[in-house]
Amino acid sequence: MNELIIHPSYFVDVISLIHIHKAKHLLIETQDSYVKQTYRNRTYIAAANGKLALNIPVVHQKKGHSVSYNSIEIDHSQNWDATHLKSIKSAYYSSPYFEYYQDDLELLFQNIPTLLIDWNLKTFDFLLEHLKLDKDLQNTTNYQNDPLAHRLITAKGNPLMILDSYIQVFQEKHGFLQPLSGLDLLFNLGPAAGSYLKSQYNK
């Protein structure tokens, strides 16, 4: 795969990261409309009680109109960021590699932009940096309407692929959970995450 079109999502999920790892060039879709029930404003982690959704509240605009993704503002009147950070810490403090990335994660949450797409790009950069995925990135200038990109950003329905399991926190209690945020992969596998992503090609 030479080029992959990707919609910026909140702490991009593992299945998307497999496609990202395989691609040589990434085209970031910035010209699309905002759609609810997607990874644009949610991500999933493995918590003590099972799969936990972390949802970012957004400022709602007029109904019945197509609203551009890059105009959606985060609703900062709610204390969602502290709740999300606390949930991530609670879920992964006992994972093998959380302590190595904790300081950078806390620093990330100290400066959250106004726009959802800007925050998602920050979380995207965070994961690519710590997973050591050095990719050529460009933004779209026109909407691409790419079927794979649309499928990867959709949070509902069956996952695009079935992953081989890796060790997760609370796995003995809940079994292997997917699809989850790339944070799950980072905190559980650390430097071995890249090898895992490569092993999932062509599934």
C-alpha positions in Angstrom: 0.0 0.0 0.0 1.6 3.2 -1.2 -0.9 5.8 -0.1 -3.6 5.7 2.6 -6.3 8.3 3.1 -7.2 8.6 6.8 -9.8 10.7 8.7 -8.2 12.1 11.9 -9.7 10.2 14.9 -9.3 10.4 18.6 -6.3 8.3 19.6 -6.5 6.3 16.3 -7.5 2.6 16.8 -5.2 -0.5 16.3 -6.9 -1.6 13.0 -6.2 1.8 11.4 -2.6 1.7 12.8 -2.0 -1.6 10.9 -3.0 0.2 7.6 -0.9 3.2 8.6 2.1 1.0 9.4 1.8 -0.6 5.9 1.4 2.6 3.9 4.3 4.7 2.7 2.3 8.0 2.4 -0.6 9.3 4.4 -3.2 11.7 3.1 -5.1 13.3 6.0 -8.7 13.9 5.0 -9.5 17.5 6.2 -12.3 18.4 3.8 -15.1 16.0 4.9 -18.3 16.6 6.8 -18.7 15.7 10.5 -20.5 12.5 11.1 -21.8 11.2 14.5 -21.0 7.7 15.9 -17.5 7.6 14.4 -14.0 7.6 15.9 -13.9 11.4 15.2 -15.0 12.0 18.8 -14.6 8.7 20.5 -12.1 6.0 21.3 -12.2 2.7 23.2 -9.9 1.4 25.9 -9.7 -1.8 28.0 -10.9 -0.9 31.5 -11.6 -2.9 34.6 -15.2 -3.4 33.7 -14.5 -4.2 30.0 -14.5 -2.1 26.9 -14.9 1.6 27.8 -15.9 4.3 25.3 -14.3 7.7 25.8 -16.5 10.3 24.1 -15.5 14.0 23.5 -18.5 16.4 23.8 -18.8 18.8 20.9 -20.6 22.1 20.4 -23.7 21.2 18.3 -24.4 23.3 15.2 -27.6 23.7 13.3 -29.5 20.5 12.6 -30.3 19.5 9.0 -27.1 21.0 7.6 -23.9 19.3 6.6 -21.2 20.7 8.9 -17.5 20.5 7.9 -15.4 18.4 10.3 -12.7 21.1 10.5 -15.3 23.5 12.0 -16.4 21.3 14.9 -15.5 22.8 18.3 -14.9 20.8 21.5 -17.4 21.6 24.3 -15.0 22.7 27.0 -17.8 23.5 29.4 -17.7 19.8 30.4 -14.7 18.4 32.4 -14.3 15.5 29.9 -10.5 15.8 29.5 -9.8 15.2 33.2 -12.3 12.3 33.2 -10.6 10.7 30.1 -7.1 11.1 31.5 -8.2 9.6 34.8 -9.9 6.7 33.0 -6.7 6.0 30.9 -4.5 6.1 33.9 -6.9 3.8 35.9 -7.1 1.3 33.0 -3.3 1.1 32.2 -1.3 2.0 35.3 -0.5 -1.7 35.7 0.4 -2.3 32.0 4.0 -3.0 31.2 4.9 0.2 29.5 2.5 2.9 30.9 5.1 4.5 33.1 7.4 5.1 30.2 4.7 7.3 28.4 2.8 8.7 31.3 4.6 12.0 31.5 4.1 12.7 27.8 0.5 11.7 28.0 -0.2 14.1 30.9 1.6 16.9 29.0 -0.6 16.2 25.9 -3.7 16.7 28.0 -2.5 20.1 29.4 -3.1 21.9 26.1 -6.2 20.9 24.2 -7.2 23.0 21.2 -10.6 24.5 20.4 -11.2 22.5 17.3 -11.8 18.7 17.4 -9.8 18.0 14.3 -6.7 19.8 15.8 -7.0 17.8 19.0 -7.3 14.5 17.0 -4.2 15.4 15.0 -2.3 16.0 18.2 -3.3 12.6 19.6 -2.5 11.1 16.1 1.0 12.6 16.3 1.4 11.4 19.8 0.8 7.8 18.8 2.9 7.9 15.6 5.8 9.4 17.5 5.8 6.9 20.3 5.1 4.0 18.1 8.0 5.2 15.9 5.9 5.4 12.7 7.7 7.9 10.6 5.3 8.7 7.7 5.1 11.2 4.9 1.9 13.3 5.7 -0.1 15.6 3.5 -3.5 17.1 3.9 -6.3 16.8 1.3 -7.3 19.9 -0.6 -10.6 18.3 -1.8 -12.8 15.7 -0.3 -11.7 12.2 -1.5 -14.7 10.1 -0.6 -12.4 7.0 -0.1 -14.3 3.8 0.9 -11.5 2.4 3.1 -11.0 5.7 4.9 -14.8 5.8 5.6 -14.8 2.2 6.9 -11.8 2.9 9.2 -13.4 5.9 10.8 -16.8 4.2 11.4 -17.2 3.1 15.0 -20.3 1.0 14.6 -20.7 -2.4 13.0 -18.3 -5.3 12.9 -14.5 -4.5 12.9 -12.8 -4.4 9.5 -10.5 -7.3 10.5 -10.0 -9.8 13.3 -6.8 -9.2 15.1 -4.4 -11.7 16.6 -4.4 -11.3 20.4 -1.7 -9.7 22.4 -1.5 -9.5 26.2 -4.0 -6.9 27.5 -4.7 -5.7 31.0 -7.8 -7.4 32.4 -7.6 -10.0 29.6 -8.2 -12.9 32.1 -11.4 -11.2 33.1 -12.8 -10.1 29.7 -10.8 -11.9 27.1 -9.1 -10.2 24.2 -10.9 -6.9 23.3 -11.0 -5.2 19.9 -11.1 -2.7 18.3 -9.3 -0.5 20.8 -7.3 2.7 20.8 -3.7 2.6 19.8 -3.0 3.5 23.4 -3.8 0.0 24.3 -1.1 -1.3 22.0 1.4 1.2 23.1 1.0 0.6 26.8 0.9 -3.2 26.6 3.6 -3.8 23.9 5.8 -0.7 24.0 8.7 -1.1 21.5 7.3 -4.4 20.2 4.2 -2.7 18.9 5.7 -2.1 15.5 6.4 -5.8 15.0 2.9 -6.6 16.0 1.4 -4.2 13.5 3.6 -5.7 10.7 2.5 -9.2 11.7 -1.2 -8.3 11.0 -0.7 -7.4 7.3 -2.9 -9.3 4.8 -5.2 -10.8 7.4 
